[in-house]
Amino acid sequence: MTTLDTPLDASPSRAASRPRAAGPGARSALHWIAVHSLALALTLMFLLPLVFIALTAVMSDQQALTSQLWPREWHWENFAHVFTRSPMLSYFGNSLLYSGLATVGMLLSSVPAAYALARLRWRGRNLAFFAVVAAMLLPPQVVAVPLYLLWAQLGLTGTLWPLVVPYLLGDFFSIFLLRQFFLTIPEDYADAARVDGCSELQVLWRVILPMARPGIAAAALFCFLYTWNDYFGPLLYAGERPESWTLSVALASFRGLHHVEWNLTMAATVLVMLPAVVLFLFAQKSFVKGITFTGVKG
């Protein structure tokens, strides 16, 4: 009778003590964390201030001045108190009027200008494009004094018209952004429309605009968010009349009047940020697509 010798490595005790290799699911999870570690760190860095604002907004007045980060009691009535302390609905209407009219005016003026720079051949086109880029690099504070004197002579200071009217004449950044997007649209579509007898205005309206919806959405979102968060312009032109204030100016004055009640200040901040966040969440696909295609061709 023969006996089979069992290898030492195959003993049950040693087999049980051998570490098991990570499964494919664990390896893929670790690989995803390693690849996206920088993005996760940046996301956490950007979200922490927003979380701090939201938590402070529902704290009591006494706790908001302490080092405690988590509310002991949730005071949702702080958001209602914001409207009783200040006419926030009126300021919201002014901000919506300013941002809405500026965005519509920008589209009406910048789209034809961008189309002319991208598609039409005329003498001085490159010089005009360089002028647009140079004007885009010019800080608005440089021309603030002469523009204020101009609007003061016209009697429009104290209103929102000095902020809206310039967008009816074109926005340099929007012209640059739309021009870059129009260059990514193949010229064959426009040539086919011209062969069928379409004028340049019909080519722009029937061919270019439907294909440029992501770029137009990105430019409109940029303009709306910039004007919604604009503080310098409303303070300069409408700061002397509280009934013409926008939310940005009203928020700064609200902090000055109620500097001790940081919970109400944070609640007002949340209300000011909420429309912009909601708008971006609904339009983020078109925004990302428009920005992506804008940088394809220069």
C-alpha positions in Angstrom: 0.0 0.0 0.0 1.5 3.4 -1.1 0.8 6.7 0.4 0.8 10.0 -1.5 2.9 12.7 0.0 1.0 16.0 0.4 3.1 19.2 -0.4 3.6 21.5 2.5 2.2 24.5 0.6 -1.1 22.7 0.1 -1.8 22.2 3.8 -5.1 23.6 4.9 -3.5 25.9 7.5 -1.1 27.5 5.1 -3.8 27.8 2.4 -6.1 29.6 4.8 -3.3 32.0 5.9 -2.4 33.0 2.3 -3.7 36.5 1.4 -6.4 36.5 -1.2 -5.9 38.6 -4.3 -8.3 41.5 -4.8 -11.2 40.8 -7.0 -11.9 42.7 -10.3 -14.5 44.9 -8.6 -12.1 46.0 -5.9 -9.3 46.6 -8.4 -11.6 48.7 -10.6 -12.8 50.8 -7.6 -9.2 51.4 -6.5 -8.2 52.3 -10.1 -11.2 54.7 -10.3 -10.2 56.4 -7.1 -6.5 56.7 -8.1 -7.4 58.2 -11.5 -10.0 60.7 -10.1 -8.2 61.5 -6.8 -7.4 65.0 -8.0 -10.9 65.6 -9.2 -12.3 64.4 -5.9 -10.0 66.6 -4.0 -11.0 69.7 -6.1 -14.7 68.8 -5.8 -14.4 68.6 -2.0 -12.5 71.9 -1.9 -15.3 73.6 -3.9 -18.2 72.0 -2.0 -17.0 72.6 1.5 -17.7 76.4 1.4 -21.1 75.8 0.0 -21.9 73.3 2.7 -20.7 75.7 5.3 -23.0 78.4 4.0 -26.0 76.1 3.8 -25.4 74.8 7.4 -24.9 78.3 8.8 -28.1 79.5 7.1 -30.2 77.2 9.3 -28.4 77.9 12.6 -29.6 80.1 15.3 -28.1 83.6 15.8 -26.1 82.5 18.8 -24.7 79.3 17.2 -23.7 81.1 14.0 -21.0 83.0 15.9 -19.5 79.9 17.5 -17.1 77.3 16.2 -19.7 74.6 15.9 -20.2 73.5 12.3 -23.4 71.3 12.7 -26.7 73.0 13.7 -28.0 72.0 17.1 -31.5 73.1 15.9 -32.7 73.6 12.3 -34.1 77.1 11.8 -35.7 77.0 8.4 -37.6 80.2 9.2 -34.4 82.1 8.6 -35.2 82.1 4.9 -38.6 83.7 5.6 -37.0 86.3 7.9 -34.8 87.4 4.9 -37.9 88.6 3.1 -39.2 90.5 6.1 -35.9 92.3 6.7 -35.4 93.4 3.2 -37.4 93.7 -0.1 -35.7 90.7 -1.7 -38.5 90.1 -4.2 -38.0 93.6 -5.6 -34.2 93.1 -5.8 -34.8 89.7 -7.4 -37.0 91.3 -10.1 -34.3 93.9 -10.8 -31.6 91.2 -11.2 -33.9 89.1 -13.4 -34.7 92.2 -15.6 -31.0 93.1 -15.9 -29.8 89.6 -16.7 -32.7 88.8 -19.0 -32.5 91.9 -21.1 -28.7 91.8 -21.2 -28.7 88.2 -22.4 -31.4 88.9 -25.1 -29.6 92.0 -26.2 -26.3 90.1 -26.4 -27.7 87.4 -28.6 -29.4 89.9 -31.0 -26.2 91.8 -31.5 -23.4 89.3 -31.0 -24.7 86.5 -33.2 -24.7 88.5 -36.4 -21.3 90.0 -35.6 -19.8 86.6 -34.9 -21.3 85.2 -38.1 -19.8 88.1 -40.1 -16.3 87.4 -38.6 -16.5 83.7 -39.1 -18.3 83.3 -42.5 -18.3 86.5 -44.5 -15.3 87.6 -46.5 -14.7 91.4 -46.3 -11.8 93.7 -46.1 -10.5 94.3 -42.6 -12.1 91.2 -41.1 -9.0 90.0 -39.4 -8.3 93.5 -38.1 -11.8 93.7 -36.7 -11.3 90.3 -35.0 -8.1 91.5 -33.4 -9.9 94.6 -32.2 -12.5 92.3 -30.5 -9.8 90.3 -28.8 -8.1 93.5 -27.6 -11.3 94.9 -26.3 -12.0 91.6 -24.5 -8.7 92.0 -22.6 -9.6 95.6 -21.5 -10.7 95.8 -17.9 -14.1 97.5 -17.4 -12.7 99.7 -14.7 -10.6 101.6 -17.3 -13.6 103.0 -19.1 -15.8 103.3 -16.0 -15.3 107.1 -15.5 -16.0 108.3 -19.1 -19.0 106.0 -19.4 -20.4 107.2 -16.1 -20.1 110.8 -17.3 -21.8 109.9 -20.5 -24.8 108.2 -18.8 -25.0 111.0 -16.2 -25.3 113.6 -19.0 -28.1 111.4 -20.6 -29.8 111.3 -17.2 -29.9 107.5 -16.9 -27.8 107.1 -13.8 -29.8 105.6 -10.9 -31.4 103.1 -13.3 -30.4 99.8 -14.9 -30.3 101.1 -18.5 -26.6 101.9 -18.4 -26.0 98.2 -17.8 -28.4 96.9 -20.4 -27.9 99.2 -23.3 -24.2 98.2 -23.9 -25.2 94.6 -24.5 -27.4 95.8 -27.4 -24.2 96.8 -29.1 -22.5 93.5 -28.7 -20.4 91.7 -26.1 -16.8 91.1 -27.0 -16.4 87.8 -25.2 -19.7 86.5 -26.6 -18.6 87.5 -30.1 -15.3 85.7 -29.7 -17.0 82.6 -28.3 -19.7 82.4 -31.0 -17.2 83.1 -33.8 -15.1 80.2 -32.7 -18.1 77.9 -32.6 -19.3 79.0 -36.0 -15.9 78.0 -37.5 -16.5 74.4 -36.4 -19.7 74.1 -38.6 -18.8 72.7 -42.1 -19.0 75.3 -44.8 -20.8 72.8 -47.1 -24.1 73.3 -45.4 -24.0 77.0 -46.0 -22.9 76.6 -49.6 -25.8 74.2 -50.3 -28.2 76.8 -48.9 -26.7 79.5 -51.1 -27.1 77.3 -54.1 -30.8 76.9 -53.3 -31.1 80.7 -53.3 -30.9 81.6 -49.6 -29.5 85.0 -48.7 -26.9 85.3 -46.0 -29.5 86.2 -43.4 -31.5 83.1 -44.4 -28.3 81.0 -44.2 -27.7 82.3 -40.7 -31.3 81.8 -39.5 -32.1 78.4 -41.2 -28.7 76.7 -41.3 -26.2 78.1 -38.8 -28.4 78.9 -35.8 -30.0 75.4 -35.6 -26.6 73.8 -35.7 -25.1 76.3 -33.3 -27.5 75.8 -30.4 -24.9 74.5 -28.0 -22.6 77.4 -28.6 -25.5 79.9 -28.3 -26.6 78.3 -25.1 -23.0 78.5 -23.7 -22.7 82.2 -24.6 -26.2 83.0 -23.1 -25.4 81.1 -19.9 -22.0 83.0 -19.6 -23.8 86.3 -20.0 -26.6 85.5 -17.7 -24.4 84.3 -14.9 -22.0 87.3 -15.3 -24.8 89.8 -15.1 -26.5 87.9 -12.3 -23.4 88.1 -10.2 -22.3 91.6 -11.3 -21.6 93.9 -8.4 -19.5 96.7 -9.8 -21.9 97.8 -12.5 -25.1 98.0 -10.4 -23.2 99.6 -7.6 -21.7 102.3 -9.9 -24.9 103.2 -11.8 -27.8 102.2 -9.5 -26.2 102.5 -6.1 -27.7 105.8 -5.4 -31.3 104.5 -5.7 -32.1 101.4 -3.4 -35.2 100.7 -5.5 -32.9 99.9 -8.5 -30.5 97.6 -6.6 -29.8 94.1 -7.8 -29.4 91.1 -5.5 -25.6 91.5 -5.4 -25.7 95.0 -4.2 -28.6 94.2 -1.8 -26.7 91.3 -0.4 -23.7 93.5 0.4 -26.0 96.1 2.1 -27.8 93.3 3.9 -24.6 92.1 5.4 -23.8 95.7 6.5 -27.2 96.2 8.2 -27.3 92.8 9.9 -23.6 92.0 10.3 -24.2 90.3 13.6 -26.9 88.0 12.3 -24.7 85.8 10.1 -27.4 83.1 9.9 -29.7 85.5 8.0 -26.8 86.7 5.9 -26.0 83.1 4.9 -29.7 82.5 4.2 -29.8 85.5 1.9 -26.7 84.2 0.2 -28.3 80.8 -0.4 -31.3 82.5 -2.0 -29.1 84.5 -4.3 -27.1 81.5 -5.4 -30.0 79.2 -5.9 -31.3 80.5 -9.3 -27.9 80.4 -10.9 -27.2 76.9 -9.6 -30.6 75.6 -10.9 -30.0 77.3 -14.3 -26.6 75.7 -14.7 -27.9 72.2 -13.7 -30.6 72.4 -16.4 -28.3 73.8 -19.1 -25.0 72.0 -18.2 -25.1 69.6 -21.2 -25.5 72.3 -23.7 -22.9 74.4 -21.8 -20.3 71.7 -21.8 -20.9 70.8 -25.4 -20.7 74.4 -26.5 -17.4 75.0 -24.7 -16.0 71.7 -26.1 -16.7 72.5 -29.7 -15.6 76.1 -29.4 -12.0 75.1 -28.9 -11.8 72.7 -31.8 -10.9 75.1 -34.5 -9.4 78.6 -34.3 
